Amino acid sequence: MSVIEDSRKVLQDFLAPELRAIAVPLDALEKRFEDAERRSERRHDEVMGSIRQIIDFTSINERLARLESKQSASH
């Protein structure tokens, strides 16, 4: 074998197991980030739903006030 091939084999023998050992914690970390992102998206959807309810309530409240005002004016 040439020096280059020997060096390549030594690097592969050393690096391959090390890279596999690093990949496991990285996979776990990626899963945690994905889980956190899903929770964040769900929370965002809940907050937006609450905001929509408030807007709907405000709109209904304003319409009711206009109707009451019209009714008071006609009596």
C-alpha positions in Angstrom: 0.0 0.0 0.0 1.1 3.5 -0.6 1.5 6.1 2.1 -1.7 7.8 0.9 -3.7 4.6 1.0 -2.3 3.8 4.5 -3.2 7.3 5.7 -6.7 7.1 4.2 -7.3 3.7 5.9 -6.1 5.1 9.3 -8.3 8.1 9.0 -11.3 6.0 8.0 -10.7 3.5 10.8 -10.5 6.4 13.3 -13.0 8.8 11.9 -15.9 6.5 10.9 -16.7 5.3 14.5 -16.2 8.8 15.8 -18.6 10.3 13.2 -21.1 7.6 14.0 -20.8 8.4 17.7 -21.4 12.1 17.0 -24.4 11.4 14.7 -26.4 9.8 17.6 -26.4 12.9 19.8 -27.0 15.1 16.8 -30.0 13.0 15.8 -31.4 13.3 19.3 -30.8 17.1 19.3 -32.5 17.4 15.9 -35.6 15.5 17.3 -35.7 17.9 20.3 -35.7 20.9 18.0 -38.4 19.5 15.8 -40.5 18.7 18.9 -40.0 22.3 20.2 -40.9 23.7 16.8 -44.2 21.6 16.7 -45.0 22.8 20.3 -44.3 26.4 19.2 -46.5 26.1 16.1 -49.3 24.6 18.2 -49.0 27.5 20.7 -49.0 30.0 17.9 -52.2 28.5 16.5 -53.8 28.6 19.9 -52.9 32.3 20.4 -54.1 33.2 16.9 -57.4 31.4 17.6 -57.8 33.4 20.8 -57.0 36.6 18.9 -59.6 35.7 16.3 -62.2 35.1 19.0 -61.4 38.5 20.6 -61.8 40.2 17.2 -65.1 38.4 16.5 -66.3 39.3 20.0 -65.3 43.0 19.4 -67.1 43.0 16.1 -70.2 41.5 17.5 -70.1 44.0 20.4 -69.8 46.9 18.0 -72.7 45.6 15.9 -74.8 45.2 19.0 -74.0 48.7 20.2 -75.1 50.1 16.7 -78.3 48.1 16.9 -79.0 49.3 20.4 -78.3 52.9 19.3 -80.6 52.6 16.3 -83.3 51.0 18.5 -82.9 53.8 21.1 -83.1 56.5 18.4 -86.3 55.0 16.9 -88.2 54.9 20.3 
